[in-house]
């Protein structure tokens, strides 16, 4: 079954992010073998070049490393590196825009924190 991808970003980035998610969640641990390009091509039903581009970016950033003739493996420190990168991105993209909007609405920090708490509680009420 072909996987559905969002149209707002290139597929190779989405595949890369799915592998990153596995590392961040700990379902793919440091030192473990990452899915092969062929496995990902078969699973996602996309072109080999598309998958390779996303995986090669992870190698270039030293999240994965290659063992010739064996495959790709999760590098030591990869999870922490990804967590740090995502925290920085979260602050730059989401928090910055949220704070700017809160300022436009004249929300105090306390009101903003209360809204965050209520929203978070609402997310978990359906579980």
Secondary structure, DSSP 4 states (H G I P E B T S, - for coil): -PPP--TTS-HHHHHHHHHHHHHHHTSS-TTSBPPPHHHHHHHHT--HHHHHHHHHHHHHTTSEEEETTTEEEEPTTHHHHHHHHHHHHIIIIIIHHHHHHHHHTT--HHHHHHHHHHHHHHHHHT-
